[in-house]
Amino acid sequence: MNRRSLYRRTRTPLAVLATASVGAALLVTAVDPASASTSPGSSASATRSAAAGKPTVVLVHGAWADGSSWNGVITRLRSRGYHVVAPPNPLRGVSSDAAYLADYLRTIQGPVVLVGHSYGGMVITNAALGNTHVKALVYIDAFIPAKGESAGKIAASEPGSGVIVQDPTTVFNLVPFPGASDGDADLYLKPQVVRSSFAQDLSAEQQNRIIATQRPLAASAVDQPSGDPAWKTIPSWALIGRQDKIIPAAAQEAAAQVAHAKVTEINSSHLSLVSHPGAVARLITTAARAS
């Protein structure tokens, strides 16, 4: 049975990726609440950051995660004097998630460095369009879509993804949700996928936290196309984990080349923001200083 006929039978997108991303570490790293504020950027804090000559850093998580997946990165950026916020990503669909983030960004005064992990890359690419305050885009193990591309298309463009399979029920637990369109569902990663493909370089304890606390992605989001990309007018950077089994490194590299992004590669899984927060923070700092 070919992939298209299987899709019609299951009525669920097949090329679902751990989209991202996922951010995913979910409560994977503990951090002092005083040093890792993820509350919306107050104008006073943003003003202090601007006065110090530093942009506000906005971190956008991917699928199966929340803002806490950035904990280690937040701690390091704050120690360097940056004001950092990590707003929630609804994970309902590219256009609606981007509209949500775009509204959030308009409440921040001064320059912004916008960072997205995995599926968060789809969101920042669209949310930053036309916002002159966004001075840099940073993609962390992320989708960097061109116009018309979807997360599923990018993930399937090169072999190696652990979530591009003929039968999606072997990778995801599909859960209905109120208001879902016909055939849509919330996607939860199965435990074995978290351990083997999503977070393979994290400890067993961290993996178990991800499994227990993951936030689902709507299956319909995987095939939604991106609009005009903000990276056409905003400088971009990309960090690529060579051991990424969700978005193959080759697929990320090809997309980064199209976007003219400055690329850094490290030996990491899809969750470099959790396993290598220092490298992630360094790249964000580089982008912030350049902007």
C-alpha positions in Angstrom: 0.0 0.0 0.0 1.5 3.4 -1.0 1.8 6.3 1.4 -1.1 8.2 -0.2 -3.6 5.4 0.1 -2.6 4.8 3.7 -3.1 8.4 4.4 -6.6 8.3 3.1 -7.4 5.2 5.2 -6.0 6.6 8.4 -7.1 10.2 7.7 -4.2 11.3 9.7 -1.0 13.1 8.3 1.7 10.6 7.8 4.7 12.8 7.6 4.4 14.0 11.1 7.6 14.9 12.6 8.7 15.5 15.9 8.2 18.7 14.9 9.4 20.1 16.5 9.9 20.2 17.9 9.5 20.2 19.7 11.2 21.8 22.1 10.7 19.2 24.0 12.4 18.7 26.9 9.6 19.7 29.0 10.7 20.3 32.6 13.8 18.5 31.8 16.1 20.8 33.5 15.5 22.4 36.8 16.2 26.1 37.2 15.8 28.8 39.7 12.6 30.6 39.0 14.2 33.9 39.8 16.8 33.4 37.0 14.5 31.9 34.4 11.5 34.1 34.0 9.2 33.1 31.2 6.5 35.7 31.9 5.5 38.1 29.1 8.2 40.8 28.7 7.3 43.7 30.9 8.0 47.0 29.3 10.2 47.9 32.3 12.4 44.9 31.8 12.5 45.3 28.0 13.4 48.9 28.5 16.3 48.0 30.8 17.5 45.5 28.2 17.3 48.1 25.4 19.1 50.7 27.6 21.9 48.2 28.1 22.2 47.9 24.3 20.9 44.3 24.2 17.8 43.1 22.4 15.0 41.1 24.0 15.4 37.4 23.3 12.1 35.6 22.5 12.3 31.8 22.7 9.6 29.7 20.9 9.3 26.0 21.8 8.2 23.3 19.4 5.8 20.3 19.8 5.7 18.0 22.8 7.2 20.8 24.9 6.6 24.1 26.7 8.7 27.1 27.7 10.6 25.1 30.3 12.5 23.3 27.5 14.5 26.5 27.3 15.5 26.5 31.0 19.2 25.9 30.6 19.4 28.4 27.7 17.5 31.1 29.7 19.8 30.8 32.7 22.8 31.4 30.5 21.4 34.3 28.5 20.2 36.0 31.7 23.7 35.7 33.2 24.9 37.7 30.1 22.5 40.5 30.8 19.7 39.6 28.3 16.0 40.0 29.0 14.5 36.7 27.9 10.9 35.6 27.5 9.5 32.2 26.4 5.8 32.6 25.4 3.6 29.6 24.9 3.2 28.1 21.5 -0.4 26.9 21.0 0.6 24.0 18.6 -2.7 24.2 16.7 -1.5 25.2 13.3 1.1 27.3 11.5 -1.0 30.3 10.6 -2.9 30.5 13.9 0.3 29.9 16.0 2.1 32.5 14.0 -0.7 35.0 14.4 -0.6 34.4 18.2 3.1 35.0 18.3 2.9 38.1 16.1 0.5 39.7 18.5 2.8 38.9 21.4 5.8 40.4 19.6 4.0 43.7 19.1 3.9 44.1 22.9 7.7 44.1 23.2 9.6 47.5 23.0 12.9 47.6 21.2 14.8 45.2 19.1 14.1 41.4 19.3 16.1 38.3 18.6 13.5 35.6 17.7 14.5 32.0 18.3 12.5 28.8 17.4 13.1 25.2 18.1 11.8 22.5 15.7 8.2 23.3 14.8 8.8 26.7 16.4 10.9 27.4 13.3 7.7 27.3 11.2 6.1 29.7 13.6 8.8 32.3 13.8 9.3 32.3 10.0 5.8 33.5 9.6 5.3 35.6 12.8 8.3 37.9 12.2 7.1 38.9 8.7 6.8 42.7 8.5 7.9 43.3 12.1 10.8 45.7 11.9 11.8 45.2 15.6 12.9 41.6 14.9 16.6 41.9 14.0 17.6 38.2 13.9 16.0 34.8 13.5 17.7 31.8 15.1 16.7 28.3 14.3 17.6 25.5 16.7 17.2 22.0 15.2 14.3 23.6 13.4 12.3 23.9 10.2 13.3 26.8 8.0 10.5 26.8 5.5 10.3 28.5 2.1 7.0 29.7 0.9 4.5 26.9 0.5 6.6 24.3 2.4 5.2 22.3 5.3 6.9 20.7 8.2 6.0 17.3 6.8 7.5 18.1 3.4 10.8 19.3 4.9 11.1 16.3 7.3 10.5 13.9 4.4 12.8 15.6 2.0 15.8 13.6 3.2 15.9 10.1 4.6 16.5 9.5 8.3 13.5 10.8 10.2 12.2 8.6 13.0 8.7 9.8 12.5 8.2 9.4 8.7 6.5 6.0 8.7 3.8 4.3 6.8 1.7 3.7 9.9 1.5 6.8 12.1 0.0 4.8 15.0 3.4 3.1 15.5 4.9 6.5 16.3 2.1 8.5 17.8 -0.8 8.1 20.2 -3.7 9.8 18.4 -6.1 11.6 20.8 -9.3 13.5 19.8 -9.9 17.0 20.9 -12.9 19.3 20.9 -13.5 21.3 17.7 -11.1 19.1 15.6 -11.9 18.9 12.0 -12.7 15.5 10.5 -9.7 13.3 10.6 -7.6 15.6 12.8 -6.2 14.5 16.2 -3.7 15.5 18.8 -0.3 13.7 18.4 1.6 12.4 21.4 4.9 10.7 20.9 5.1 7.1 22.0 7.6 6.4 24.8 9.9 4.3 22.6 10.1 7.1 20.0 11.1 9.7 22.7 13.9 7.3 23.8 15.2 6.2 20.4 14.7 9.2 18.1 13.6 12.4 19.9 15.8 12.6 23.0 18.3 9.8 22.7 21.2 11.8 24.2 19.3 12.7 27.4 19.2 10.7 30.6 16.4 8.2 31.3 15.0 10.5 33.9 14.8 13.4 31.4 13.2 11.2 28.8 10.6 10.0 31.3 9.7 13.6 32.1 9.3 14.4 28.5 7.0 11.4 28.0 4.9 12.3 31.0 4.5 16.1 30.4 4.6 16.4 26.6 2.1 18.9 25.0 0.6 17.5 21.8 0.7 18.9 18.3 -2.4 19.0 16.1 -1.8 16.5 13.3 -3.2 19.0 10.8 -0.4 21.4 11.6 2.1 19.1 10.0 0.8 19.6 6.5 0.0 23.3 6.7 2.1 25.4 4.3 4.3 28.3 5.3 3.6 31.8 4.0 6.2 34.4 2.8 9.3 33.8 4.9 10.7 36.5 7.2 14.2 35.3 6.6 14.2 37.0 3.2 14.6 40.3 5.0 15.9 39.3 8.4 19.4 37.8 9.0 19.2 34.2 10.2 21.4 31.7 12.1 20.9 27.9 12.4 22.2 25.3 14.9 21.9 21.7 13.5 22.4 18.6 15.6 24.2 16.0 13.6 22.3 13.2 15.4 18.9 14.7 14.8 16.5 11.8 14.0 13.4 14.0 13.8 14.4 16.6 11.1 17.4 15.0 9.3 20.5 17.1 9.4 20.7 17.1 5.6 17.2 18.5 5.4 18.1 21.3 7.8 21.3 22.1 5.9 19.5 22.3 2.6 16.8 24.7 4.1 19.5 26.8 5.8 21.3 27.2 2.5 18.2 28.5 0.8 17.6 31.0 3.7 21.3 32.0 3.7 21.5 31.2 7.4 24.8 31.1 9.2 25.1 27.4 10.3 26.7 25.9 13.3 26.7 22.1 13.7 27.1 20.1 16.9 27.0 16.4 17.9 23.5 16.5 19.4 20.0 15.0 19.1 16.9 16.9 18.2 17.0 18.4 21.7 20.2 20.4 21.7 18.5 23.1 23.7 18.4 20.6 26.6 21.5 18.5 26.0 23.7 21.4 24.9 22.2 24.6 26.3 25.6 26.3 26.3 26.1 25.9 22.6 22.6 27.2 21.9 23.1 30.2 24.2 26.4 31.0 22.4 24.7 31.0 19.0 21.9 33.3 20.2 24.4 35.6 21.7 26.3 35.7 18.4 23.1 36.6 16.6 22.2 39.3 19.2 25.6 40.9 18.9 25.5 40.9 15.1 22.1 42.6 15.2 
